[in-house]
Amino acid sequence: MSQGLRRIGYAFLCVLPFLDLAVCAARPLRIPGVYQVLGIVLFAAVVMAAWSVGVRVIGTKDARARKLALAGALLILPWALIALLWVGLGAPFQATLQENSMRFLVLVWSSILVTSAFGVLQVALFDGGERFDSPIAFAAALVAGASYLVCLNMSLARVGMALGGDETPPPAILGYLYSALEFLACIMTYVTTAGFAIALGRARLLGRGATLAYATVSAILVLLLVMRGLNFPEISGNTAPLYTRPGVIAGIPAIPWIMPCLLGAVLLRRAGDVAS
């Protein structure tokens, strides 16, 4: 695989989460026959980029490279699914019930994929001799994954009830429970990201500057989320634009997976370097 192609693929994977957010937010793209084609094109581009950077290493005999490649692929996969299925989806209040059902189904599976990826990465780092930061980071990942799994399934169940014609408002305590779990899931995902970035830095798989950047950005996002407060805020056409509410953006369920996706691109590149 040529180095030029690998560099292009790596750059594409690094911009993937931001490209996804832009394309998914554009509700006018949700035209039958248009958004499906765009989604397939984006997904194919992700697959080709990931393959060129390092996914192909999963089939080699180098155990360390295989684990790094698998962890990287699992961290990127949620954003590949979003690219495939969310073109023009928009915010929940803009989407139909069927679209929101698919939205939360993707989020549920993405939470499983991200947690699984961190599990594989913890094993890879442990085998490589990093046995302090990675176990702590993985413990945070388990808390985040469990919290995501519960709160997102609550949303999925609520949409399913609405699809079945049941518009009964849920008990207030369930709303507070959702807010608490979603808040915890986002906070612990940022903690997980910072922890694994530090562990990767100690294992010399991530540069000192990049390690500091991941830890700093994670800390800032945690601070913004804490300043926002525990209760999940209203997001609708009647509220202020999201770009004026950074704390709200930090707590949108998919946002904490942006930096793990970037780590996934790094892991694929490192796996490709080890195997080459």
Secondary structure, DSSP 8 states (H G I E B T S, - for coil): --HHHHHHHHHHHHHHHHHHHHHHH-GGG--TTTHHHHHHHHHHHHHHHHHHHTGGGGGSS-HHHHHHHHHHHHHHHHHHHHHHH-TT---TTTS-HHHHHHHHHHHHHHHHHHHHHHHHHHHHHHHTT--SHHHHHHHHHHHHHHHHHHHHHHHHHHHHHHHTT------HHHHHHHHHHHHHHHHHHHHHHHHHHHHHHHTTSS-HHHHHHHHHHHHHHHHHHHHH-SS----STTS--GGG-HHHHHTSTTGGGHHHHHHHHHHHHHHHHHH-
